[in-house]
């Protein structure tokens, strides 16, 4: 049986194009498309309309992708959301991951990568080896075993870094100076082969240090 997918995008042509790609995959079928989050949640009132995976745009009128993903996480936890957007801003990616998105792809993604992403999300729960991740961080696979070597305070810092707190607020929370927090950050970036805070969030999610 094929896995069901819904596309949520306010651009009709893009929505149809993405839907056609999904229909071409062996393991997936398009259930329907929606123009925004409000329309999607209205559809969800009928259990037959609840898919296994939602391909979610970020910027949409009425109810955007971030707001919709947060509601889905709370009310429909079995539905997996995969962001599909033109937004490359680090803050936007962080917000989508924090509210529960299982991955983040650009809309110009290759057909083969979209298929791989859907399979990974369905089988493993997440897909982060994508174009956006490659732009923001180095490969995590080489250093994933570093999780076992992290100190307790480093793990504490990572959890706070996955929130919306600033580094100064994290310093206050941990009763440390901003300079010490910067030291934790730089040490972790070096130890885990990361470039920025987004990479740290992705690492934390993949290694279950932080559960969105």
C-alpha positions as CSV (number, residue, x, y, z in Angstrom):
1,X,0.0,0.0,0.0
2,X,1.3,3.4,-0.9
3,X,1.9,6.1,1.7
4,X,-0.3,9.2,1.5
5,X,1.1,12.6,1.0
6,X,-0.6,16.1,1.0
7,X,1.0,19.2,-0.6
8,X,0.3,22.6,1.1
9,X,1.3,25.5,-1.1
10,X,-0.4,28.7,-2.1
11,X,1.1,28.7,-5.6
12,X,-1.1,26.5,-7.7
13,X,1.4,25.7,-10.4
14,X,4.1,24.7,-7.9
15,X,1.5,22.7,-5.9
16,X,0.5,20.8,-9.0
17,X,4.1,20.2,-10.1
18,X,5.1,18.8,-6.6
19,X,1.9,16.7,-6.6
20,X,2.8,15.2,-10.0
21,X,6.3,14.3,-8.7
22,X,4.8,12.5,-5.7
23,X,2.4,10.6,-8.0
24,X,5.4,9.4,-9.9
25,X,7.0,7.7,-6.9
26,X,6.5,4.0,-6.4
27,X,5.8,4.2,-2.6
28,X,3.7,7.3,-2.4
29,X,0.4,8.8,-3.6
30,X,-1.0,12.3,-3.5
31,X,-4.1,12.5,-1.4
32,X,-4.9,16.2,-2.2
33,X,-3.4,19.7,-2.3
34,X,-4.2,22.8,-0.1
35,X,-3.6,26.5,-0.5
36,X,-2.8,27.2,3.2
37,X,-2.8,25.8,6.7
38,X,-6.4,26.7,7.5
39,X,-7.6,24.7,4.5
40,X,-5.5,21.8,5.5
41,X,-6.8,21.7,9.1
42,X,-10.4,22.0,7.8
43,X,-9.7,18.9,5.7
44,X,-8.3,17.1,8.8
45,X,-11.7,17.2,10.4
46,X,-12.4,14.1,8.2
47,X,-10.1,11.3,9.4
48,X,-10.0,10.0,5.8
49,X,-8.2,13.2,4.8
50,X,-5.3,12.8,7.3
51,X,-2.2,11.8,5.4
52,X,1.0,10.2,6.7
53,X,3.2,13.0,5.4
54,X,2.6,16.7,4.6
55,X,4.9,18.7,2.3
56,X,4.5,22.1,3.8
57,X,5.3,25.5,2.4
58,X,6.5,28.1,4.9
59,X,5.1,31.4,3.7
60,X,1.4,31.2,3.1
61,X,-1.6,33.6,3.7
62,X,-4.1,33.0,6.5
63,X,-2.2,30.3,8.3
64,X,1.5,29.9,7.4
65,X,3.6,26.7,7.5
66,X,5.2,27.4,10.9
67,X,1.9,27.9,12.7
68,X,0.3,25.0,10.9
69,X,3.2,22.6,11.7
70,X,3.0,23.6,15.4
71,X,-0.8,22.7,15.4
72,X,-0.2,19.4,13.6
73,X,2.5,18.4,16.1
74,X,0.1,19.0,19.0
75,X,-3.2,17.6,17.6
76,X,-2.0,15.1,14.9
77,X,1.4,13.8,16.2
78,X,1.4,10.8,13.8
79,X,1.5,13.2,10.8
80,X,5.0,13.9,9.7
81,X,5.7,17.4,8.2
82,X,8.5,18.0,5.7
83,X,9.1,21.6,4.9
84,X,9.4,22.5,1.2
85,X,10.2,26.1,0.7
86,X,12.2,28.8,-1.1
87,X,13.2,30.3,2.3
88,X,16.9,29.9,3.0
89,X,17.1,32.1,6.1
90,X,18.6,30.4,9.1
91,X,15.9,31.8,11.5
92,X,13.1,30.3,9.3
93,X,14.7,26.9,9.2
94,X,15.2,27.0,13.0
95,X,11.6,27.9,13.5
96,X,10.3,25.1,11.3
97,X,12.5,22.5,13.1
98,X,11.5,23.8,16.5
99,X,7.8,23.4,15.9
100,X,8.2,19.9,14.6
101,X,9.2,19.7,10.9
102,X,11.0,16.5,10.2
103,X,13.2,18.0,7.5
104,X,13.6,21.1,5.3
105,X,13.9,21.0,1.5
106,X,14.2,23.7,-1.1
107,X,11.5,23.8,-3.8
108,X,14.0,23.3,-6.6
109,X,14.9,19.9,-5.1
110,X,15.6,17.1,-7.5
111,X,13.0,14.5,-8.0
112,X,15.3,11.7,-6.7
113,X,16.1,13.7,-3.5
114,X,12.4,14.4,-2.8
115,X,11.7,10.7,-3.2
116,X,14.6,9.9,-0.9
117,X,13.4,12.5,1.7
118,X,9.9,11.0,1.7
119,X,11.2,7.5,2.2
120,X,13.6,8.6,5.0
121,X,10.8,10.6,6.8
122,X,8.5,7.6,6.6
123,X,11.0,5.0,7.7
124,X,13.3,6.9,10.1
125,X,11.2,9.9,11.1
126,X,13.6,12.6,9.8
127,X,15.5,13.7,6.7
128,X,18.2,16.3,7.1
129,X,20.8,15.4,4.4
130,X,19.5,18.0,1.9
131,X,20.4,21.1,0.0
132,X,19.8,23.4,2.9
133,X,21.8,21.4,5.4
134,X,24.7,21.2,2.9
135,X,24.7,25.0,2.7
136,X,24.6,25.6,6.4
137,X,26.7,22.8,7.9
138,X,29.4,20.3,7.1
139,X,28.6,16.6,7.0
140,X,27.3,15.5,10.4
141,X,27.9,11.8,9.7
142,X,31.6,12.0,10.3
143,X,31.2,13.3,13.9
144,X,27.9,11.9,15.1
145,X,29.7,9.6,17.5
146,X,30.8,12.7,19.4
147,X,27.5,12.6,21.2
148,X,28.9,10.1,23.7
149,X,31.9,12.4,24.4
150,X,29.9,15.5,25.2
151,X,30.0,16.8,28.8
152,X,26.9,17.3,30.9
153,X,27.2,21.1,30.7
154,X,27.7,20.9,26.9
155,X,24.5,18.9,26.6
156,X,22.7,21.5,28.8
157,X,24.0,24.3,26.5
158,X,22.8,22.4,23.4
159,X,19.3,22.0,24.8
160,X,19.1,25.7,25.5
161,X,20.5,26.5,22.1
162,X,17.6,24.7,20.5
163,X,15.2,27.2,22.1
164,X,14.6,30.8,21.0
165,X,16.9,32.1,23.8
166,X,19.7,34.4,22.9
167,X,23.3,33.4,23.9
168,X,23.1,36.1,26.6
169,X,19.9,34.6,28.0
170,X,21.5,31.1,27.9
171,X,24.4,32.5,29.9
172,X,22.0,33.9,32.5
173,X,20.1,30.6,32.7
174,X,23.3,28.6,33.2
175,X,24.8,31.2,35.6
176,X,27.8,31.7,33.4
177,X,29.4,34.7,31.6
178,X,28.6,35.4,28.0
179,X,32.3,34.8,27.2
180,X,32.1,31.3,28.7
181,X,28.9,30.5,26.7
182,X,30.7,31.7,23.6
183,X,33.5,29.2,24.5
184,X,31.0,26.4,24.8
185,X,29.5,27.3,21.4
186,X,32.9,27.5,19.7
187,X,34.1,24.3,21.3
188,X,31.0,22.4,20.2
189,X,31.2,23.8,16.6
190,X,34.8,22.6,16.4
191,X,34.1,19.2,18.1
192,X,31.0,18.4,16.0
193,X,32.3,20.0,12.8
194,X,29.4,22.5,12.6
195,X,29.3,26.1,11.3
196,X,26.3,27.6,13.0
197,X,23.4,27.3,15.4
198,X,21.2,25.7,12.8
199,X,23.7,22.9,12.5
200,X,23.7,22.4,16.2
201,X,19.9,22.1,16.3
202,X,19.9,19.6,13.5
203,X,22.6,17.6,15.3
204,X,20.6,17.7,18.5
205,X,17.4,16.5,16.8
206,X,19.2,13.7,14.9
207,X,20.9,12.5,18.1
208,X,17.7,12.9,20.3
209,X,19.4,15.4,22.5
210,X,16.5,17.7,21.7
211,X,13.0,16.4,20.7
212,X,10.9,19.0,19.0
